């Protein structure tokens, strides 16, 4: 579903990702872990086309994302092409990024009506279904600012799902939440993971969640994947010293 | 207090329609110019930015009075067409304040957090949809207070239209009232002050209203209905809801 081929990403002189290659199968749940600055979030941002690669290519569902084919050459993708491929990808952000100038309903129907071309009725029905799914059915006409952080994040998850993406990117979605709200959001994500076949890439510091949600965990350090294994292996018997140290630091904090 | 007051006030008020027309017309033109100019200042194309920059700096950096003389006295020589004085005034006021307004619009759009763009990109909205549906409505809230300032300045600038024979409030005072009621100079110009003050107060009241509506729409201040509902529900409810 997702292919990174020798991707390099630099910010100025700072190399964030080096020669990174990996594949994610359709429906797979992959969690990216590692110290901050190791490039995990950058991977999600590259997939959401919020950043551009310096070299290498990224493909999603068999189509180039970072590049497009022009004649017989591969050139960096332009805005129009990006938008086509991007429609298959959804993202949930650490800070929710709900639009404060719209109600919850507005947030959920905006893109389905304007981008997917759904009718108002279809989009409203979809919005209601998704809000029921995330347990906020009665908040459809509330304003995002009237909701708690946990509720806003559920709305943001529903908003991403309203586009029926093939790939869902979760960028530290519980990091900005009060501790007592984290469990509810994680449970919701588990339910979504079980009940859909969406391919999910997830950056998180919630190791318990990573353990039972993912099919695969990738440990990053210094812009490289240093360990890529099922969660049972990574969490109980990691090969790499850096992984052991990292997990120890995270689990004993 | 002079007993000429009852004769002075009506003459002064005859100047009110041109002053109000010039102000409203100038404000409309200011808005029509500053919004596109402000957005184009953020264009990714350099030549677009340069062109708009020339407009902005050209009108900010030269005297408004001289601009007025250009449009009223020089333009007819160049193109052989004389604008009606009032419309020449509206044009200069709009062009001039539109240049200032462009900077306000640019700054307000830039003040919208990057996260909002990213949220819109993640939903595959097109660049135009992002601006129109997500960014601009939020920027509007930031724009209104400085725009209020700008509009009051524009109102006061309408006095320069006296220089091109527009019979607005200041000209009525200087050219009609002073020659006839020379002993009442203090009263006459005191009243002129008052007229601008009242007009500015009305303008500010309208802009405050616009600010309230705009900030409510982005949830800065919940609507009255929502506040009442929240109070009725009690403080504990939202906390409990949050855990669900």
HADDOCK unambig.tbl for C-alpha pairs under 7 A between the chains (distance, minus, plus):
assign (segid A and resid 48 and name CA) (segid B and resid 122 and name CA) 6.29 0.50 0.50
assign (segid A and resid 50 and name CA) (segid B and resid 118 and name CA) 6.86 0.50 0.50
assign (segid A and resid 83 and name CA) (segid B and resid 124 and name CA) 5.75 0.50 0.50
assign (segid A and resid 86 and name CA) (segid B and resid 124 and name CA) 6.34 0.50 0.50
assign (segid A and resid 87 and name CA) (segid B and resid 124 and name CA) 5.72 0.50 0.50
assign (segid A and resid 90 and name CA) (segid B and resid 122 and name CA) 5.92 0.50 0.50
assign (segid A and resid 90 and name CA) (segid B and resid 123 and name CA) 6.82 0.50 0.50
assign (segid A and resid 91 and name CA) (segid B and resid 122 and name CA) 5.93 0.50 0.50
assign (segid A and resid 97 and name CA) (segid B and resid 115 and name CA) 5.89 0.50 0.50
assign (segid A and resid 97 and name CA) (segid B and resid 116 and name CA) 5.83 0.50 0.50
assign (segid A and resid 97 and name CA) (segid B and resid 119 and name CA) 5.47 0.50 0.50
assign (segid A and resid 99 and name CA) (segid B and resid 116 and name CA) 6.84 0.50 0.50
assign (segid A and resid 99 and name CA) (segid B and resid 134 and name CA) 6.61 0.50 0.50
assign (segid A and resid 100 and name CA) (segid B and resid 218 and name CA) 4.80 0.50 0.50
assign (segid A and resid 100 and name CA) (segid B and resid 219 and name CA) 6.05 0.50 0.50
assign (segid A and resid 101 and name CA) (segid B and resid 137 and name CA) 6.61 0.50 0.50
assign (segid A and resid 101 and name CA) (segid B and resid 138 and name CA) 6.47 0.50 0.50
assign (segid A and resid 101 and name CA) (segid B and resid 217 and name CA) 5.43 0.50 0.50
assign (segid A and resid 101 and name CA) (segid B and resid 218 and name CA) 3.84 0.50 0.50
assign (segid A and resid 101 and name CA) (segid B and resid 219 and name CA) 6.73 0.50 0.50
assign (segid A and resid 102 and name CA) (segid B and resid 218 and name CA) 6.91 0.50 0.50
assign (segid A and resid 111 and name CA) (segid B and resid 123 and name CA) 5.94 0.50 0.50
assign (segid A and resid 111 and name CA) (segid B and resid 125 and name CA) 6.46 0.50 0.50
assign (segid A and resid 115 and name CA) (segid B and resid 124 and name CA) 6.79 0.50 0.50
assign (segid A and resid 115 and name CA) (segid B and resid 125 and name CA) 6.30 0.50 0.50
assign (segid A and resid 143 and name CA) (segid B and resid 219 and name CA) 6.70 0.50 0.50
assign (segid A and resid 145 and name CA) (segid B and resid 219 and name CA) 5.91 0.50 0.50
assign (segid A and resid 148 and name CA) (segid B and resid 242 and name CA) 5.63 0.50 0.50
assign (segid A and resid 150 and name CA) (segid B and resid 242 and name CA) 6.26 0.50 0.50
assign (segid A and resid 151 and name CA) (segid B and resid 242 and name CA) 6.19 0.50 0.50
assign (segid A and resid 181 and name CA) (segid B and resid 243 and name CA) 5.73 0.50 0.50
assign (segid A and resid 184 and name CA) (segid B and resid 244 and name CA) 6.68 0.50 0.50
